[in-house]
């Protein structure tokens, strides 16, 4: 069995064929899927999907792109929604200094605030970090952000950062981009990290793995990421599936079906 630890089923790309997408995931051995609502317009849709399908759970928060949109109503709404039993983590939150859709000072402030809210809710956090490795690590350490566990989603840092995050209680999540030709430096990092600290994800509809690159990504394709991890680490696919599933169940506090 496999778990897609991070996807976006609430996005418009899945509006017309969600049931078929989920059936293909089930047929591919995907046991659970975690759909991540990253802005106000997506939260209720993500939760609605999670409540409609037993295999789907929700993760809710404000993406760094949308940090500038946070107002006095945002956190009370999120706090209420996150108390639903189908919400298993808070996120994705963090820093994105590549796009800078929100000013950097706003991102930094809101990241700290959301870590605080997640701790209040006693939820693990899902962290977005793009071109902000030093600042992300600094905040995670100073805010003791790993108190209730968490995931570094779509990891893009170096081995030193990965080790520091693991030591703080975080899992490192591997996306489909590990199958791309330019991903060899990332292969070396994954090779040296303990399998017991890894998750696999699609980040669908983005980052579609080979051999489907160029098409919409979907949870059933998480198998190709797991296969690549197995190849890199020279272990069986079954071992990667088993251990990454155990890891996801642990961080999201679920029991296997």
N, C-alpha and C positions, 0 to 999 in steps of 0.2 A: 504494500500500500504506500501511497505517496500523499503528501500534503502540499498544496500551493499556499505558502505562507503569506503571500501578498499579491493581490490582484485588484482590479477596479471594475467589477461587474455592474456598478451603478452608472457607468459612463454610457453615452449615447451609442457607442459602437456595439453594445449588446442589447439594445432595446428591442430589436426585431426577432432575435433567436435565442434568448437567454435559456429557455428550457432545453433546447437542442445542445447548446454549449455545455450545460451542466450534465446532460446525459452522456456526452462524449467524455467528459471528465470522469464520470463514474465508470464508464466502460474501459477507461485507461487506468483504472485503479487509484484514482485520486479520492481519498477518503474524506478530507475536509478542505474547504477553501475559505480564505479570509479576505473579505472584500473591504477596501479601505476608502472611506468617505473623507475627502480632504478639504472640503469647503462647505459652507452653509447649504447650498443648493443640493448637495449630494448626501447629506447625513441621513435624512429620513428615507431616501431611496435605498441606501445601503442597508439600513436597519430593516426596511420592508422586505428586501430580498432575503436577508438572513432569517427573518421570521417565517418566510414562505417556504424555505428549503432547509431540511434538517442538516444537510452537509455544509451549509454556509453560515459563517459567523462574521460579525462586523468589527471593524476598527474605525474609530472616529477621532478627528482632530482637525487642526488647521495647518495646512501645508505652508512652508515658508513663502511660496509665491503669493499666498493670500493673507499673509500676516498683517498687511496694511489695512485689511478689511475688518479686523477684530474691533468690536465696540463693546459698550457696556452690557449688551444683551447676549453676546457670544458665549461667554463662559457659563452663565446660568443655563442656557439652552443645552450646551454640551454636557454639563454636569447631570442634568436630568436624563438626557438620552443615554449617557454612558452607564446609568444604573440599570439599564435593561440587561437581562441575563444573557442575551445573545451578543452583547458587546464584550469582547475579550481583551482589548488593548486600547491604548490611547495613541493616536497618530494618524498620518505620519507627520511628525513635527521635526523642526531642525533648521538647517541653514542651506541656502542655495546662492552662492556668490558667483555662479556661472551666468544665470539669467538675470538675477537682481530685479525680479518683478516687484519686490518690496524693498524699501531702503534697508541697508545693512543694519543700522542701529535699531530699526523696528524689528527686524528678524531676530536679532540677539535678545532684545527685551522680551519678545513674545515667546521665544524658545524657553527661556527661563520660567516664565509664567506658566507655560503649559506643562513643563516638567513638574512644577508645584501642584498643578491641578491633578495630574495623573497620580502623584503620590498621595494626594488627599483621597482620590478614588481607589487607591491601592491597586492600580492597574499597571501592567508592564507598558513600556513605551516603544513605539516604532519610529526610528530616527532616519530622517533624510539628510544626507550630507553630500553636497556637490561643490567642489572647489573651495571647501571651508574646513579642511581637516583639523588644522590647529585650533581654530575657534570652537569647533564641535567638541573635540576632546577636552578642552579647557572647561567648557560649560558642563559636560557630563561629569567631570571630576568634581568641580566645585559645588554642583547641585546634588551630589551623591545620587545621580539619576538612575543607577542600576538597583536601587533599593528593592524594587518589586520586579526586577528583571526587565528584559527588553531585547530589541532586535536592531541591528544596524542594517537597514534595508538597502538592497542594491549596492553592496559594498564597493567602494572605489578608492579606498586608501591603500597604504602600504602595510607590510607585515607588522611593523612596529605598532602602527595604529590598531590593527586587528588584535594583536596580543593585549594591548592596553585595554581595549573594549571588552575582550573576553575576561580579563582579570577583574573588571568592574561588574561582571555578571551579564554581559550581553552575548547574544548569538550573532554570527555573521551570516547574512543571507545572500545567496548566490543567484543571480539572474541569468536569463538566457544569453546575455551578451558574452558569457564565458565560451560559447560555441563559435564566436566570430574569429576571423583570421588574425586580427590585430590583438587578440587577448592573451598572447603568450606570457607577458609579464604577470598577468593575473593568475595564470596557470601555476606559476612558481609559488605564488603566495598561498593558493589553495592547497598545493601539494604539501606545504609545511604546516598548515593549520590542522588542529585535531578535528577529526570528523565529528566528534562529540560536541563541537561548538558551531557546527554548520547547519544551515537551513537551505532549502531551495525554493525559488519563487518564479513567477512569470512576469509580474508587474504588467500583466495584460491590461489593455490592448497593446502595450508598448514592448520593445525589446524582444521581438519574436526570435526564437532560436533557429539555427540551421537545423533542418533543411527547409523551414517555412519562412525564412527571412524575406521581408517584403510584403507579407500578408499580415492580417490581424492576428495578434497573439491571443491565446486562450488557455485556461487552466490545464487542459489535457496535454499541452505541450511541455508542462513541467518535467515530464519524463525525459525529455532530451537534455535538459539541464542536469538532471540526476545522472544520466548516462555519461555525460561529459565529466562530471565530478568523479565518477567511478573510474573512467579511463585515466584521468590525471593522477589519481591517488593509487591506481593499480590495485583496486579492490573490486569485488563484484557489485553489479548494479543492485542486487538484492540487499547487500549490506548497506549501501548508501541510502536506499529507500527505507530500510528498517531504522537506521540510526537518525536520519533527518526527520523521520516521522516521530520518533520518540522525543527528539529535541523540540519539535513544534508543539507536541502535546504538553510537554513540560512548561514551556514558556507561556503558552496560552491557557494552561491549567485545565486541560481536557482529559477525558479518558477515551481510549480507543473504543470504536463500536465493536 
